[in-house]
């Protein structure tokens, strides 16, 4: 039986793309986030050149959990370093930025802390393009331990599509600056909300900031991975359970600080910022540890896109991410599942095959090709944020059969949506 001509056309087209990218790669090495030949449609970079700058922020008078001694809670001016990616003016002489991150630990002498660099596709300190601003704001929160440059494949990609993207180095939660886990538990959602306030402030002309006229904080998304997912869900309305608040109190010698992030505190619902229009939670941590109960999850009303591996061994799946998705019954929500994947469905790939195995596994996904995962995430996050922050007609990329084996999903080349599931639900 003859094969349909469309198959030949598909394979010939894919071959041409492969050849063109092979030629391209000889002069321009592959960078995290570059589009592979089999990437889905919306993974492609957008029309804007991308600029990047580093800012140092100070959140004044915050509880200093790191230095608490069990009898009193000191306060401090909490430093937050952030990386900002933004649409930039065209510059034919632009030199692409390099990013610095860390591997290893400060506590294990067999894995000393080491810095490493990797290239990006953004120009350091580029001139902002205000011609189509202000741009919707996306705030990005890394895992524990992690960094603000853990997901440059996504942050640069979104900026090229007309978003103002800010990724946080959460103090006391990075490789370079690890700290007490209790500090991470308390500060994550508050860091996100503080950065939202700062970006809105920097947009004002009287501030004289390079972001003036660039930030539309009224259209904000919070995006978090692992502990970052934990933080963005709480920041958007998923109140912590009484049991988790009690566990935190025991961890911190009786501190009731976390109660303010629970529905037991009548002021908590008023902290849910109406400017936050969408949430992306990649492998969010906490459900297996009792962080949320049914009431807390039902208090989440912000449209949310969950991404998870079906074999997540850190956050859990059936009793972890999927349980959060099912419990958040008052929110419009999606759950993209990588079948057989574990926890690392969000970060850049490992930088080298020669890493210490523990460092390598901190970033790697044992079943899925990480560069392909990056492209798929770019596609779906673009579709979701396009709908909820920009009002774009991207519904066809999300209105899909749950099982990708039923038919090739819209936006994917034939045969390439295998291994994925997409659930969706509305209140």
C-alpha positions in Angstrom: 0.0 0.0 0.0 1.4 3.4 -0.9 2.1 5.9 1.9 0.3 9.2 1.6 2.3 12.0 0.0 1.9 14.1 3.1 4.4 11.8 4.9 7.0 12.5 2.3 6.4 16.3 2.6 6.7 16.1 6.3 9.9 14.2 6.4 11.4 16.4 3.6 10.5 19.5 5.5 11.9 18.2 8.7 15.1 17.2 6.9 15.5 20.7 5.5 15.0 22.2 8.9 17.6 19.8 10.3 20.1 20.7 7.6 19.6 24.5 8.1 20.0 24.2 11.8 23.1 22.1 11.4 24.7 24.7 9.2 23.5 27.4 11.7 25.1 25.5 14.6 28.5 25.4 12.9 28.8 29.2 13.3 26.5 29.8 16.3 26.7 27.2 19.1 23.5 25.8 20.6 22.2 27.9 23.6 19.7 26.8 26.2 16.3 27.5 24.7 17.2 27.3 21.1 14.5 25.6 19.0 15.1 22.0 18.0 13.8 20.8 14.6 10.9 18.9 16.2 9.9 21.7 18.6 6.2 22.6 18.8 5.1 25.8 17.0 5.1 28.3 19.9 8.6 27.4 21.1 10.0 29.7 18.5 11.5 33.0 19.7 9.4 36.1 19.2 10.1 39.3 17.2 11.9 41.3 19.9 15.6 41.4 20.6 16.2 40.7 24.3 18.0 42.8 26.8 19.0 41.7 30.3 20.1 43.6 33.5 20.7 42.6 37.1 19.1 44.6 39.9 19.6 44.6 43.7 16.5 45.1 45.7 16.0 45.5 49.4 12.8 44.3 51.2 13.0 46.3 54.5 12.2 45.1 58.0 11.6 41.5 57.3 11.7 38.6 59.9 15.2 37.3 60.0 14.4 33.6 60.4 18.0 32.7 59.4 19.4 34.4 62.5 16.5 33.6 64.9 17.6 31.9 68.1 14.4 30.4 69.4 13.5 33.1 71.9 13.2 36.2 69.6 12.8 37.0 66.0 15.1 39.7 64.7 14.4 41.7 61.6 16.6 42.7 58.7 16.6 44.4 55.4 16.3 41.4 53.1 18.4 41.6 50.0 17.0 40.2 46.7 19.0 40.0 43.5 16.9 39.8 40.4 17.6 39.3 36.7 15.4 41.3 34.3 14.8 40.3 30.7 12.9 42.8 28.5 12.2 43.6 24.8 15.1 45.7 23.5 16.0 47.9 20.6 17.8 46.3 17.7 21.6 46.5 18.0 23.6 44.9 15.1 26.7 45.0 17.3 25.1 43.3 20.3 27.2 40.8 22.3 25.2 38.1 24.0 25.3 37.9 27.8 26.9 35.1 29.8 25.3 33.9 33.0 26.9 32.7 36.2 25.5 29.9 38.3 26.8 27.5 41.0 27.0 23.8 41.6 28.2 21.9 44.6 27.5 22.8 48.2 28.9 24.8 51.0 28.7 21.9 53.4 30.2 18.8 51.6 33.9 19.0 51.0 33.7 16.3 48.3 31.4 18.7 46.3 32.8 22.2 46.8 30.9 25.2 45.6 31.9 26.0 42.0 30.8 28.7 39.7 30.2 28.0 36.0 29.1 30.2 33.1 27.0 29.6 30.1 25.9 31.8 27.2 22.5 33.3 26.5 20.7 35.1 23.7 20.2 38.5 25.5 22.3 41.7 25.3 23.6 42.8 28.7 22.3 46.4 29.5 20.6 46.8 26.1 18.4 49.8 25.4 14.8 49.0 26.2 12.2 49.1 23.4 9.3 51.2 24.8 7.5 51.4 21.5 5.1 48.6 22.2 5.2 48.8 26.0 4.2 48.6 28.7 4.6 44.8 28.6 2.9 42.1 30.8 5.0 41.1 33.8 6.2 37.6 34.5 7.9 36.9 37.9 9.9 33.7 38.1 10.8 31.8 41.2 13.4 29.0 41.3 13.6 25.7 43.3 15.5 24.9 46.5 18.4 25.2 46.0 18.5 27.1 42.7 19.1 30.5 41.2 17.6 33.3 39.1 19.2 31.9 35.9 17.9 28.3 36.4 15.4 28.7 33.5 17.0 31.1 31.0 15.6 29.0 28.2 12.1 30.3 29.2 12.9 33.7 30.5 14.7 34.8 27.4 12.0 33.2 25.2 9.2 35.1 26.9 11.0 38.4 26.7 11.4 37.9 23.0 7.6 37.7 22.8 6.9 40.9 24.5 6.9 40.2 28.2 8.9 41.8 31.0 10.4 38.9 32.9 12.0 39.1 36.4 13.6 36.1 38.0 14.5 36.2 41.7 17.5 34.9 43.6 15.7 34.0 46.8 18.0 34.9 49.6 19.0 31.9 51.8 17.7 29.5 49.1 20.4 29.4 46.5 23.6 27.3 46.0 25.7 30.3 46.7 23.7 31.3 49.7 21.9 28.3 51.3 20.0 28.8 54.6 17.4 27.4 56.9 14.5 25.7 55.1 12.1 27.6 57.4 13.4 30.8 55.8 12.4 29.5 52.4 9.0 28.4 53.6 8.1 31.8 54.9 9.7 34.2 52.5 8.8 32.6 49.1 5.4 34.1 48.5 6.3 37.4 50.1 9.4 37.7 47.9 7.1 37.3 44.8 4.7 39.9 46.0 7.4 42.4 46.9 9.0 42.1 43.5 5.6 42.8 41.9 5.4 46.0 43.9 8.9 47.0 43.0 8.4 46.4 39.3 5.2 48.5 39.4 7.1 51.2 41.2 9.9 51.2 38.7 7.4 51.7 35.9 6.5 55.1 37.1 8.2 58.0 35.3 9.2 59.8 38.5 11.4 56.9 39.5 13.8 57.5 36.6 14.3 53.8 36.2 15.2 52.1 32.9 11.9 50.2 33.3 9.9 53.4 33.2 7.0 52.7 30.7 8.0 49.1 30.3 5.9 47.2 33.0 2.2 46.5 32.9 1.9 45.1 36.4 -1.9 44.9 36.0 -1.2 41.9 33.8 1.1 39.8 35.9 1.9 36.1 36.0 3.8 34.2 38.7 5.8 31.3 37.5 7.6 28.9 40.0 9.4 25.6 40.0 9.4 23.2 42.9 9.7 25.4 46.0 9.0 28.3 43.6 5.7 26.6 42.7 4.9 26.3 46.4 5.4 30.1 46.7 3.5 31.2 43.7 0.4 29.1 44.6 0.3 30.6 48.1 0.9 34.1 46.8 -2.1 33.7 44.4 -4.5 32.4 47.0 -3.9 28.8 48.0 -3.8 29.3 51.8 -1.6 27.0 53.9 -3.3 24.4 56.1 -3.5 24.7 59.9 -1.4 21.5 60.2 1.4 22.9 58.1 1.3 26.2 60.1 1.6 24.1 63.2 4.6 22.2 61.8 6.3 25.4 60.9 5.7 26.7 64.4 7.5 23.6 65.8 10.3 24.1 63.4 10.8 27.7 64.5 10.4 27.3 68.3 6.8 28.6 68.4 6.8 31.3 65.6 3.4 32.0 64.3 4.7 33.9 61.2 3.3 31.4 58.7 -0.2 31.7 60.1 -0.5 35.0 58.2 -0.3 32.9 54.9 -3.2 30.7 56.1 -7.0 31.0 55.8 -7.0 31.0 59.6 -5.8 34.6 59.4 -8.7 36.9 58.1 -6.2 39.2 56.6 -4.7 36.6 54.3 -7.3 36.8 51.5 -6.7 40.5 51.2 -3.0 39.8 50.3 -4.1 38.1 47.1 -3.1 40.7 44.5 -5.8 41.2 41.8 -3.0 42.2 39.4 -1.9 38.5 39.2 -3.9 37.1 36.3 -2.2 33.8 35.8 0.0 31.2 37.6 2.4 28.6 36.1 3.4 26.0 38.7 6.1 23.5 37.5 6.4 20.5 39.8 5.2 22.5 42.9 6.3 21.1 46.2 4.3 20.6 49.3 1.1 18.6 48.9 2.7 15.4 50.2 3.8 17.3 53.3 0.4 18.6 54.2 1.0 22.2 52.9 -2.6 22.5 51.7 -5.9 21.0 52.7 -9.1 21.1 50.6 -10.2 24.5 51.9 -6.8 26.0 51.1 -6.8 24.7 47.5 -10.4 25.8 46.9 -9.3 29.3 47.8 -7.2 29.4 44.7 -9.2 31.2 42.0 -6.4 32.4 39.6 -6.1 30.5 36.3 -3.2 28.1 36.7 -1.1 25.9 34.4 0.6 23.0 36.2 3.5 21.0 34.7 4.7 17.7 36.2 6.4 14.4 35.7 4.2 11.4 36.3 7.1 9.9 38.4 8.0 13.0 40.3 10.0 11.7 43.3 10.4 15.1 45.1 6.9 16.7 44.9 4.9 13.6 44.1 2.4 13.2 41.4 -0.9 11.3 42.3 -0.7 12.6 45.8 1.3 15.6 44.9 1.0 17.9 41.8 -2.1 16.0 40.4 -3.8 16.3 43.8 -3.2 20.1 43.8 -4.7 20.3 40.3 -7.7 18.3 41.3 -8.2 20.1 44.6 -8.1 23.7 43.1 -11.7 23.3 42.0 -12.5 27.0 41.9 -9.7 27.9 39.4 -9.5 27.5 35.6 -6.6 25.0 35.4 -4.5 22.8 33.2 -2.1 19.9 34.0 0.6 19.0 31.5 2.2 15.7 32.4 5.4 14.2 31.0 4.9 10.5 31.3 7.6 8.7 33.2 9.5 11.9 34.0 10.6 12.7 37.5 11.0 16.2 39.1 13.3 18.1 36.7 10.8 19.2 34.1 11.7 22.9 34.5 15.4 23.8 34.5 18.0 24.3 31.9 19.8 21.1 31.0 23.1 20.0 32.8 26.0 22.1 31.6 28.4 19.2 31.1 28.4 15.4 31.1 31.6 15.5 33.2 29.8 16.9 36.3 29.8 15.1 39.7 26.8 12.7 39.5 25.0 14.5 42.3 25.4 17.9 40.5 24.4 16.4 37.2 21.2 14.9 38.6 20.3 18.2 40.2 19.5 19.5 36.8 18.9 16.4 34.6 15.8 14.4 33.7 16.6 10.7 33.5 14.0 9.8 30.8 13.2 12.8 28.7 15.6 14.9 26.6 15.9 18.1 28.6 16.2 20.4 25.5 13.0 18.9 24.2 11.3 19.5 27.5 12.5 23.1 27.3 10.9 23.5 23.9 7.6 22.0 25.0 7.5 24.2 28.1 8.1 27.3 25.9 5.2 26.3 23.7 2.6 25.7 26.4 3.6 28.6 28.6 3.5 30.9 25.6 0.0 29.6 24.8 -1.3 29.9 28.4 0.2 33.4 29.0 -0.9 34.5 25.6 -4.5 33.8 26.5 -4.6 35.1 30.1 -2.2 38.1 29.9 -2.6 39.2 26.3 -6.0 37.9 25.2 -4.5 36.1 22.2 -6.5 33.5 20.3 -4.3 30.6 21.4 -7.1 28.3 22.6 -6.5 25.8 19.9 -3.1 25.0 21.5 -4.7 24.1 24.8 -8.1 22.6 23.7 -6.6 19.2 23.1 -7.5 15.6 23.7 -6.1 14.5 27.1 -4.0 11.7 25.7 -1.6 12.8 23.0 -1.7 9.3 21.4 -5.3 9.9 20.3 -4.2 12.4 17.7 -1.2 14.7 17.1 -1.7 17.8 19.2 -2.2 21.1 17.4 1.1 22.9 17.1 3.2 19.6 17.1 4.7 17.9 14.1 3.3 14.5 13.3 4.4 11.8 15.8 6.0 14.3 18.2 3.4 14.8 20.9 3.9 11.2 22.2 4.5 10.8 25.9 2.4 13.8 27.0 -1.0 14.2 28.7 -3.0 17.5 29.1 -5.9 17.7 31.5 -8.1 20.8 31.8 -10.9 21.8 34.2 -13.0 24.8 35.0 -15.0 25.7 38.1 
